Amino acid sequence: MSEALKERFLSKSPKKVLSLDGGGIRGVLTLEFLELIEILLGKRSSNPEEFRLCDYFDLIGGTSTGSIIAAMLSCGFSVGEIKKLYRQLADEVFQRSLLRDGLFVSKFPEKPLRKALACSLGEETTLDSDKIRTGLMIMTKRLDTGSPWPLHNCPFGPYFNPKPGSGDAIANKDFLLAQIVRASTAAPHFFKPEKIVVATNEQGESVEGAFVDGGVSTANNPALQMLMLASLKGYGFNWPLGRERLLLVSVGTGEFPIRMKTKKVMKMSAIDLALRSLMSIMHDSDALVQTLLQWMGNTKNPWLIDSEIGDLCSDKLGGHDLLTYVRYNARIDNRWLQDTTGREYNMSDEQIEELQEMDKPGNVNTLSDIGKNVAPLQVREEDFPAAFDSAR
């Protein structure tokens, strides 16, 4: 890790955090927002042609597909370069096979994704690498112990370096970036878990953990986890809270209405019901994260939470703003899209439900088109107050 990055972590300047949701192939929607943010912030830079989002944000993190984008952004990739990779990944990673049904064998082989990540991020790149130009968090979950693992590169965290008294545990700084990103994308049913060596025992044998998609935790939308990572003393960053001290920008992969007939639910197979329930839990977790952050912060363009509590503009946790918060996303709903963009989409309920699927390359163009139309209406200059420009 460069000394410049360590100094950046320790700097007393206002801090900027970028959080990226999980959602499989729907990450193409995220990229349309990020491209506009990159253009907007690049205009403030002294060298717009060379500007990258890692030059502005002090901490970038993500879950699942968001972890791929976060890792690449932190290594200095432009959004345009990542968009090209996503087009490639869509075709290579999500190839269906009659031999893989997602019941007894994972739906997709992990080799194409592992190869693409190693080529892009480097086979030997670790969390301590100089290639990583800003703070980075990869959200995954160790399923064999049931514990969420927000893996990050803060050198002041207790597990980044070898910890006295921890035996032969592998320090976080030595984890391979491509491997932990693969772990964060290992969604059950779609991909096999990722085995990662976490320690060696007294006999010198490797101790492995089984890691799966971070979306299986409460952090498919990792924004709240990112806030805790940035501000709680235990993680090592220990950045101060406050309206002009911490900016958190959160980008989604599409918000989908839940509309099903009771008869359809009652006739679902056990596996379909289980998958639908998992998706519902993820939806509830995302909604809770959104509620808490709008309650805590000075929220730019707040979203309506529900008809009972509104958008929380008149509520303030503790009576003051703990951060400045921005949430970008698109509701994949005909009425919302028409009211927001002025365009008629006229999608059937079946088409909308299909767009929600995380493994269909055929959805890329439609999701990208929605992002291109919604992003310019949400991303605004005032979302990035001048008070936060002083850091870089």
Solvent accessible surface area in square Angstrom, and as a share of the most:
residue,aa,sasa,rsa
1,M,32,0.14
2,S,46,0.29
3,E,114,0.51
4,A,73,0.56
5,L,7,0.04
6,K,64,0.27
7,E,113,0.51
8,R,18,0.07
9,F,5,0.02
10,L,108,0.54
11,S,46,0.30
12,K,164,0.70
13,S,27,0.18
14,P,16,0.10
15,K,3,0.01
16,K,1,0.00
17,V,1,0.01
18,L,0,0.00
19,S,0,0.00
20,L,0,0.00
21,D,6,0.03
22,G,0,0.00
23,G,3,0.02
24,G,16,0.16
25,I,3,0.02
26,R,19,0.07
27,G,0,0.00
28,V,9,0.05
29,L,0,0.00
30,T,1,0.01
31,L,1,0.01
32,E,8,0.04
33,F,0,0.00
34,L,0,0.00
35,E,48,0.22
36,L,52,0.26
37,I,0,0.00
38,E,25,0.11
39,I,90,0.46
40,L,26,0.13
41,L,3,0.01
42,G,5,0.05
43,K,156,0.66
44,R,81,0.30
45,S,33,0.22
46,S,122,0.79
47,N,74,0.38
48,P,74,0.46
49,E,147,0.66
50,E,110,0.49
51,F,19,0.08
52,R,50,0.18
53,L,0,0.00
54,C,0,0.00
55,D,35,0.18
56,Y,14,0.05
57,F,0,0.00
58,D,1,0.01
59,L,0,0.00
60,I,0,0.00
61,G,0,0.00
62,G,0,0.00
63,T,0,0.00
64,S,10,0.06
65,T,6,0.03
66,G,1,0.01
67,S,0,0.00
68,I,10,0.05
69,I,1,0.00
70,A,0,0.00
71,A,0,0.00
72,M,3,0.01
73,L,1,0.00
74,S,0,0.00
75,C,19,0.12
76,G,12,0.12
77,F,52,0.22
78,S,18,0.12
79,V,0,0.00
80,G,28,0.27
81,E,81,0.36
82,I,0,0.00
83,K,43,0.18
84,K,157,0.67
85,L,19,0.09
86,Y,6,0.02
87,R,113,0.41
88,Q,87,0.38
89,L,9,0.04
90,A,3,0.02
91,D,95,0.49
92,E,72,0.32
93,V,4,0.02
94,F,30,0.12
95,Q,112,0.50
96,R,127,0.46
97,S,49,0.31
98,L,185,0.92
99,L,158,0.79
100,R,66,0.24
101,D,73,0.38
102,G,9,0.09
103,L,100,0.50
104,F,187,0.78
105,V,72,0.41
106,S,16,0.10
107,K,37,0.16
108,F,0,0.00
109,P,44,0.28
110,E,30,0.13
111,K,151,0.64
112,P,36,0.23
113,L,6,0.03
114,R,97,0.35
115,K,136,0.57
116,A,9,0.07
117,L,1,0.01
118,A,20,0.15
119,C,103,0.61
120,S,24,0.16
121,L,0,0.00
122,G,20,0.19
123,E,123,0.55
124,E,140,0.63
125,T,8,0.05
126,T,33,0.19
127,L,1,0.00
128,D,42,0.22
129,S,24,0.16
130,D,98,0.51
131,K,96,0.41
132,I,4,0.02
133,R,107,0.39
134,T,0,0.00
135,G,0,0.00
136,L,0,0.00
137,M,0,0.00
138,I,0,0.00
139,M,1,0.01
140,T,0,0.00
141,K,32,0.13
142,R,36,0.13
143,L,89,0.44
144,D,79,0.41
145,T,81,0.47
146,G,44,0.42
147,S,38,0.25
148,P,70,0.44
149,W,56,0.20
150,P,25,0.16
151,L,5,0.03
152,H,12,0.05
153,N,0,0.00
154,C,0,0.00
155,P,16,0.10
156,F,90,0.38
157,G,7,0.07
158,P,63,0.40
159,Y,129,0.49
160,F,5,0.02
161,N,65,0.33
162,P,94,0.59
163,K,84,0.36
164,P,127,0.80
165,G,89,0.86
166,S,43,0.28
167,G,67,0.65
168,D,86,0.45
169,A,49,0.38
170,I,58,0.29
171,A,7,0.06
172,N,18,0.09
173,K,48,0.20
174,D,71,0.37
175,F,9,0.04
176,L,64,0.32
177,L,0,0.00
178,A,12,0.09
179,Q,52,0.23
180,I,0,0.00
181,V,0,0.00
182,R,1,0.00
183,A,0,0.00
184,S,0,0.00
185,T,11,0.06
186,A,0,0.00
187,A,15,0.12
188,P,52,0.33
189,H,43,0.19
190,F,32,0.14
191,F,12,0.05
192,K,108,0.46
193,P,61,0.38
194,E,6,0.03
195,K,132,0.56
196,I,3,0.02
197,V,58,0.33
198,V,15,0.08
199,A,20,0.15
200,T,49,0.29
201,N,50,0.26
202,E,170,0.76
203,Q,135,0.60
204,G,60,0.57
205,E,103,0.46
206,S,70,0.45
207,V,54,0.31
208,E,82,0.37
209,G,2,0.02
210,A,31,0.24
211,F,1,0.00
212,V,2,0.01
213,D,10,0.05
214,G,0,0.00
215,G,4,0.04
216,V,45,0.26
217,S,18,0.11
218,T,103,0.60
219,A,8,0.06
220,N,12,0.06
221,N,1,0.01
222,P,0,0.00
223,A,0,0.00
224,L,36,0.18
225,Q,22,0.10
226,M,0,0.00
227,L,11,0.05
228,M,70,0.31
229,L,0,0.00
230,A,0,0.00
231,S,22,0.14
232,L,88,0.44
233,K,165,0.70
234,G,56,0.53
235,Y,57,0.22
236,G,14,0.14
237,F,10,0.04
238,N,79,0.41
239,W,9,0.03
240,P,67,0.42
241,L,73,0.37
242,G,15,0.15
243,R,127,0.46
244,E,112,0.50
245,R,80,0.29
246,L,0,0.00
247,L,0,0.00
248,L,1,0.00
249,V,0,0.00
250,S,0,0.00
251,V,0,0.00
252,G,0,0.00
253,T,4,0.02
254,G,10,0.09
255,E,61,0.27
256,F,11,0.04
257,P,43,0.27
258,I,90,0.46
259,R,137,0.50
260,M,60,0.27
261,K,162,0.69
262,T,103,0.60
263,K,155,0.66
264,K,96,0.41
265,V,46,0.26
266,M,150,0.67
267,K,167,0.71
268,M,37,0.17
269,S,55,0.35
270,A,88,0.68
271,I,75,0.38
272,D,72,0.37
273,L,78,0.39
274,A,58,0.45
275,L,55,0.27
276,R,60,0.22
277,S,50,0.33
278,L,61,0.30
279,M,51,0.23
280,S,42,0.27
281,I,109,0.56
282,M,26,0.11
283,H,70,0.31
284,D,89,0.46
285,S,16,0.10
286,D,34,0.18
287,A,46,0.36
288,L,106,0.53
289,V,8,0.05
290,Q,20,0.09
291,T,26,0.15
292,L,40,0.20
293,L,0,0.00
294,Q,4,0.02
295,W,95,0.33
296,M,28,0.13
297,G,1,0.01
298,N,27,0.14
299,T,25,0.15
300,K,44,0.19
301,N,71,0.36
302,P,42,0.26
303,W,29,0.10
304,L,103,0.51
305,I,40,0.21
306,D,66,0.34
307,S,117,0.75
308,E,156,0.70
309,I,77,0.39
310,G,23,0.22
311,D,46,0.24
312,L,15,0.08
313,C,87,0.52
314,S,116,0.75
315,D,62,0.32
316,K,69,0.29
317,L,60,0.30
318,G,68,0.65
319,G,64,0.61
320,H,108,0.48
321,D,24,0.12
322,L,41,0.20
323,L,0,0.00
324,T,2,0.01
325,Y,0,0.00
326,V,2,0.01
327,R,20,0.07
328,Y,3,0.01
329,N,6,0.03
330,A,0,0.00
331,R,56,0.20
332,I,0,0.00
333,D,29,0.15
334,N,45,0.23
335,R,189,0.69
336,W,48,0.17
337,L,0,0.00
338,Q,81,0.36
339,D,113,0.58
340,T,43,0.25
341,T,31,0.18
342,G,63,0.60
343,R,106,0.39
344,E,117,0.52
345,Y,38,0.14
346,N,116,0.59
347,M,21,0.09
348,S,49,0.32
349,D,87,0.45
350,E,129,0.58
351,Q,100,0.45
352,I,9,0.05
353,E,60,0.27
354,E,78,0.35
355,L,10,0.05
356,Q,35,0.16
357,E,66,0.29
358,M,34,0.15
359,D,3,0.02
360,K,52,0.22
361,P,38,0.24
362,G,73,0.70
363,N,8,0.04
364,V,7,0.04
365,N,102,0.52
366,T,52,0.30
367,L,0,0.00
368,S,5,0.03
369,D,51,0.26
370,I,0,0.00
371,G,0,0.00
372,K,106,0.45
373,N,37,0.19
374,V,0,0.00
375,A,1,0.01
376,P,76,0.48
377,L,94,0.47
378,Q,22,0.10
379,V,16,0.09
380,R,72,0.26
381,E,96,0.43
382,E,95,0.43
383,D,1,0.00
384,F,1,0.00
385,P,35,0.22
386,A,80,0.62
387,A,43,0.33
388,F,1,0.01
389,D,50,0.26
390,S,86,0.56
391,A,25,0.20
392,R,162,0.59
